[in-house]
Amino acid sequence: MRIPLSRPMIGEEEKKAVLEVLESGQLAQGEQVASFEREFAEYIGTKEAVATSSGTAALFVALKALGVQPGDKVVTTPFTFVATASAILHCGGIPVFCDVDRQTCNLDPERLKATLERESGVKGVVVVHLYGTPCALEEILDITRSRGLFLLEDCAQAHGAMYRGRKVGSFGDAGVFSFYPTKNMTTGEGGMVTTNDSELAKRCRMLVNHGSRRRYYHEILGYNFRMTDIAAAIGRVQLRRLEEGNARRRAHASFYFRELSGIEGLELPFIPRDTLPAFHQYTVKVRERRDELLQFLRSWGVGCEVYYPVPLHRQAFLQSYGYGAFPVAESLSREVLSIPVHPGLSPGDLEEVARLVRAFFAK
Ligand SMILES: Cc1ncc(COP(=O)(O)O)c(C=O)c1O
């Protein structure tokens, strides 16, 4: 695509950092990972951070460390990437879906209350700050705390997003991040668990590293979900540049809000009060002709995508669970379209995307 939907921002600093690790001979379990964990925890504002090999691995170990066991129910959104639910299933847990709010596309606190009244055996809740827009954390925390449930924040799309002046990933019992190349910062593949609970961090650290704290002494059954020092070295540079990238994303979003407002049939993203989104995506809603707009933009070389075309309760591999209908998630899957907002866009790119969108609706 001439104007891609995402592009990792890799510069000379990342290349230099990788070369230094390669030349050091310490490619894994070295100082880069430990430093990246410290720096990431400090950035998010948590006591601890545990690096992993992917966001999916981070979700899985966080859920395991939070005590999800076979048969436990965990409430989450059906309008997310598959990993949010598959991590629950890999623990032997049962994802219980709860419909989302149409404006924010995030878990709806009122519906969450109703779901918890209906379901028994629920152990916790996983919220997703979809597209980088923070969830209604205060309302959701009230609900989970008063019922003794854990809250896990899936921040895979929300590095640096703020809720009431604090970074997401510091509100729940734990937060998880992904560093996949399309994300606001990348390590190639990689992930992180953030938490203020030192015991929880200790369990995550053990799960990531074969259940051991001391080499060849295995206290619990674990995995190899470690991040490499090559990845961590990239991550440390990316973290230093994250705020600058997010500021550019926000400036690009402001441009679209200005240039695309007032178009009949086009609904712009909703920014909830007290939030500073990370604009991982700039996602519009188009009630009619969404797929036509997608084809039109792509035909002009503009990358765009539907996140997500099939809500999780409609996915083939989950059909045996007999989920009911989640009408908001279903209608959103027919309406949403993400257009380029990444930091690498030029003023000319932004002008062109806006011009094409306007031209489409003028037809
Ligand atoms: C909401 C959400 N959760 C989890 C993940 C999984 O992260 P990863 O691809 O790093 O395993 C992703 C991204 O891919 C995501 O968007």
PDBQT file of the ligand as one rigid body, heavy atoms in Angstrom, charges set to zero:
ROOT
HETATM    1  C1  LIG A 401      -6.134  -6.857  22.150  1.00  0.00    +0.000 C 
HETATM    2  C2  LIG A 401      -4.982  -7.782  21.924  1.00  0.00    +0.000 A 
HETATM    3  N1  LIG A 401      -4.702  -8.728  22.838  1.00  0.00    +0.000 NA
HETATM    4  C3  LIG A 401      -3.661  -9.558  22.680  1.00  0.00    +0.000 A 
HETATM    5  C4  LIG A 401      -2.840  -9.497  21.577  1.00  0.00    +0.000 A 
HETATM    6  C5  LIG A 401      -1.764 -10.524  21.426  1.00  0.00    +0.000 C 
HETATM    7  O1  LIG A 401      -0.489 -10.001  21.340  1.00  0.00    +0.000 OA
HETATM    8  P1  LIG A 401       0.656 -10.775  20.530  1.00  0.00    +0.000 P 
HETATM    9  O2  LIG A 401       0.327 -10.672  19.078  1.00  0.00    +0.000 OA
HETATM   10  O3  LIG A 401       1.896 -10.016  20.883  1.00  0.00    +0.000 OA
HETATM   11  O4  LIG A 401       0.702 -12.166  21.010  1.00  0.00    +0.000 OA
HETATM   12  C6  LIG A 401      -3.086  -8.513  20.607  1.00  0.00    +0.000 A 
HETATM   13  C7  LIG A 401      -2.250  -8.295  19.431  1.00  0.00    +0.000 C 
HETATM   14  O5  LIG A 401      -1.827  -8.934  18.616  1.00  0.00    +0.000 OA
HETATM   15  C8  LIG A 401      -4.182  -7.642  20.781  1.00  0.00    +0.000 A 
HETATM   16  O6  LIG A 401      -4.477  -6.713  19.871  1.00  0.00    +0.000 OA
ENDROOT
TORSDOF 0
